[in-house]
Amino acid sequence: MELTARKKEILKVVTERYINSAEPVGSKFIAQAMGGRLSSATIRNELADLVELGYLEQPHTSAGRIPSPRGYRLYVNELMERRSVSDQEAAQINAALGGQMRELDAIIAQAGQAAASIVSYPAYAVAAGRESITVRRYDLLSVDEASFIAVVMTNDSRVKSQLLHTQVPLPAEQLSSLANLLNTHFTGVRVEELGVKLMGLTGQLPAELFLPLSLTIEYATAVIDRSAQNQVYTTGQTQLLRQPEFQDLSRANELMSLLTDRKDSLPVLDENTPMQILIGPENVNEALKEASVVVASYDIGENMRGLIGVVGPTRMDYAAVAARLSYFAESLTKMFGKNNQLPPKEDEQS
């Protein structure tokens, strides 16, 4: 059954009031918000219909109404007014993302922290894994005669390092030769070919070089394997406890656990979806059944993309969160672009 314009207007009033107050909305407030155009009896009849149709719910302790997940969905799809970020919000986002950080992981993690601070809900950031990860550069730093630090930079600008032990003496001049060998023969090579190339050098190198070479290739393989998986960073989990819905710790516990210990289960987007809003039961994960998620994607470059998401109560201000995340995503796309520029506010764009 398609809702009448009057029912939609009442649903919009109830939803926006509940988002702001976290209290069930009664007919008296609705009558005032609608300028006295409808009688209290008419409003009560419309509210009863909206409950029967599944768009509103009536908590047993109150005469007021609150939106159901179905009501929120209709609100997001049809009734919500689209917003752009304010000058102050744009300035906050630009300042948060304007740091001079070079490592991809650090930029993505900071993006999540900035989002949580702006929207006042827990946030998560995801660097989507790639299948075509290779090593761009190797650096080897001497520690002592039997150990060194291997630094691996991948072609998606991740930089990882680890202390490796050779158990045999390795002079610094040999370490320099080994780094040259690695950068000559083992860069731009697919992970499944690294072992083949390494075995091809068996018998051609002295043991004191082959052992550290094999250790470095083993480490590079592990780095590539991890880079091919989604990297998830969460922040702002305690923001949940500020929401009335989650002040009962037993109710918040499962969601906090998801954000902290099972963050790889947080929703991700399909390849060509710029933004998605998942409301309550629309989330597959059981821990999110009484929560909502807004997630947006951005372009990292080199056929890579990242995601930034917000987790909050179904009562979250969807219009504000969607506007801020959209600006975040556009800002990150610009940051990773050639010009490294943050976008102007929407009303300043030509």
N, C-alpha and C positions, 0 to 999 in steps of 0.2 A: 504494500500500500504506500503510495507516494504521499508525503506530508504536505499539508497546506502551508501557504506562506505564513499564516498566523502561528501554526505549530512550530515552524522553523524559527520564527522570531522568538518565541517563548523558550525554545531549546537553546538558542544563542544566549539569551539573557541568563538562563540558569547556569549554563556552562561557564560563561565569563565571570559571573559572580562567584561561583564555587572555586574557580581557579584562584581568585584573589582572596577569598575568605576562608576556604577549607571548611565551611559550614553549610549544611543543607539550606536550600533556598525556598522560601515560602511565597505564597500567593501575594502577600502584602507588598513585598519588595518588587515582585514582577509587575504588579499594577502601577507602582510608582515609576519603575523604569520605563514603562510603556506609556507614561504620560496620562494615565487614567482613561485610556481609550477603551479598556475592557473591564467589565465588572469582575469582582472576586469570584462569583459563581461561574462565570465563563472561563476564567483562568483555571479554576479547580477542575472543571470538566476537561479542559485541554491537557492539564497535567496528568489527569487520570488516563487519558487516551495515550499520552506519550509513555507512561509507565507500562500500559498494556501492550504497546507496540515494541517495547524493549529499548527505548531511547533514554528513559530516565529510570532511576531506582528510588525507592523510599526507605531510608533506614528505619528500622522498627522503633527506634527511640525518638524519632522526630517526625513532625508533620511536613517538613520540607523535603525537597527532592534534590538528587545529585545525578550527574550524567552517568550512564552506563558506558561500557566500552563501545557499544554500537552508537551511542549518542556522541561520544568523542569522535568517532570515525566520521560521522556525518558532519560534525562541526569542522573538522580538519579539511575534509574534502570540499565542502560547499559554503560554510558560513563564516569561517575564520577570515578576518581581514589580513591581507599580506602586508608585512611591515619591512622597512629597511632599518639598518642600525642608525642610532643617533650619532651626532658629532662626537659626543663623549665616548660612546662605545667604540666607534671607529678608531679614535685616538688610543684607547686602551688596548685594542687588539693590535694596532700597528706597533705600539711600543713594546708589547709582549713578544711580538714576532720579529722585531727589528734587530735582535742581537746578532753579533758576528760569530756565528757558530758554523763550523765546517762539516762536522760529522752528521750524516743523515739521521742516525739514531737519536742524537741529541736534539736536533731540530724537531723531530716527530714527538719525542717525549715532552719537550717544552710546549709544543702546540696543545697537547692534552692538558697540561697544567694551566695554560692560559685560558683554555675553554672553560675549565672547571671554575676558575676565578671569576669569569665574566658571567656565566649562566647560573652560578651557585648550585649546581648539581654535580654529581660525580661525572667524570668524562673519561673517555678512552681514545687512544690514537693507535692506528694500525698501519704498518708498512706492509703492503701486500707482497707476498713472496714472488720471486721470479724463477723461471726455469732456466734462463740463459745467463746465470751468474758465472763470471770468470774472475780471475785475479788480474788486476791492472798493474800492481807493483808489489815487490817484496823489499823489505829492509831488514837487515840483521844487525843487531847491536850486541857487542861483546859485554859479558858480565864477568866471567873469569875463564880460565882455560878449559873448563869442562861444561860451560853453560852459556846460553845466549838468548836474547829476546827476538822472536820472529814477529815482524810487523807485516800484516797483510792488508792491502787495500783492494777492495773489489770494484768491479766496474759500475756499481751503483753507489759508490762513494762511502761505503762502510769501511771503517778502519778498526781492525782487531789486532791484539797482540797477546803473546803468551811466552812465558819463560820455558825454555826447552833445555834438557840436560843431555849431553852427548856421551858422557862417561869416558871419553877419550880426549886428550889435549887438542884444542883447536885454536891456534894462534890467530890474532886479529887479522893479519894479512890474508890468511886462508878464508876467513869469514867474508872478506871483501870479494874474493874471487868467487865464492859460493853465491853471494848475492848477485853478481854479474851473470853467473850461469842461470840462476833462477829467472832473472828478468829477461834473459835472452831466449830461453826455451820453454818456460812454464807460465808465461802471461798470455791472456786471451785464449786459454786452452779449456775446453769443456771438462767438467769434473771427471767424467768417465774416461778421459784420455790422459789424465795426469799420471795414473798408475802405469799406463802403457809406456809413456815417455820415460818414466822413472826406470822401469825395467830395461828399457833400451840402453840405459847408461850402465847397467850392471857389468862389471869387469872393465869398464873404461875409466873409472875413477878410483883413486886410492880409498881405503876404508875410512880414513879420517875425514874424508869429504862426503862419501856416500852415506854414512850414517846421519850426519846433520841434514843432508839433503832430503833423505827419506823422512826424517822427523818433521821437517818444514812442510813437505808435500802432504804428509798425513794431517798436519794442522790446517793447512789451506783447504784440504778436502772437507774437514769438519766445519770450517767457516762457511764454505760454499753451501754445504748441506743445510746449515742453520739459516742462511740467507734466503734459501728457497722456500722457507716456511714463513707464515705470517708472524710478524713481530708485534706484540700487543703491549701497550703501556697504559696503565690505569692510574688515576689520581683523584683526589677529592672524595674518597669514600665516606669520610665523616660528615660530608655535607648532607648525606641522607638523614642523619639523626636530627637535623634541624627542621625536617618536614614533619607535620603532625601525624601523617600516616605511618611513620617509621620510628616514632618515639618509643613504641613498644619494642624492646630489643629482640624479643622472640620473633617478631615479624620481620625485623630488619636483618636478622642473622644470616638467613640463606642468601639474601641479595648481597650482603657484605662479603660473604664467602665467595660468591661468584666473581665479584669484582677483584678480589684479592688472590684467591687460590685457583680459580677456574676461568681466568680471563680469556683464554683461548676460545671459550664457548660463547663469547659475546657476538651479537649479530654483525655480519658483514654484508656488503651490497653486491648485487649482481654487477657484471662487468660494465654495463652501459647505464646504470642508474645513478643520477647525480645526488639524489637525496631520498630518504625513506623515513616515514614515521610509523612505528610499530606500537600499537596500543594494547596493553593488557594481554588478553588471551591470544592476540595475533602473534606474540612471541612464542617461539618453539620451546625455549628453555623454561622449565617449570619455575625457576627462581624469579622469572620476569613476568609471571602471570598477573601480578598486581602492580606492575610498573609499566612505564613506557620508555621507548628508545627512539631518539632522533639521530640519524647518522648521515653524514655527507661525505662525498669523495672529492679528491683533488688530484691533480696531475703532478707527479714527481719528475717526469721526463724519462727518456729512454724506455718508453713503453711500460713504465711503472706508475702505480697510483697508490695513494694513501687514503685512509679513512679517518674521520674524526667523529666521535659519537658522544651522546649525552644520555645518561640514565636517570630517571626521576619518577615521581608518582604519576599516575594517570591524570592527575590534576595539574600537571605542569603547564606553563604558559607556552603553548605550542607555537603561536605566532612569533613571540619574542625569541624563543630558542631556535626556530627555523631560520629567522633572519640573521641571528648572530652566527650560527654554524655556516650558513651560506656565505657570509662575509669571510669567516675563517677559511673556508675551502678556497675561495677565490684568492685570498691573500697568500695562501700557501702555494697555489698554482703559480701566482706571479713570482713568489720568492724563488721557486725552483726554475723559473723561466730564465731566458737569456738576459733580460734586463734587470732581474732581481729587484723589481719594483712592487711595492704594495699598492693595491687598487684604491682609487678614490671612492668616496661614498657614492651610493647608487644615484643620488640626485645631482652628482657632479660629473657623471659619465656622459660622454657625447653619444 
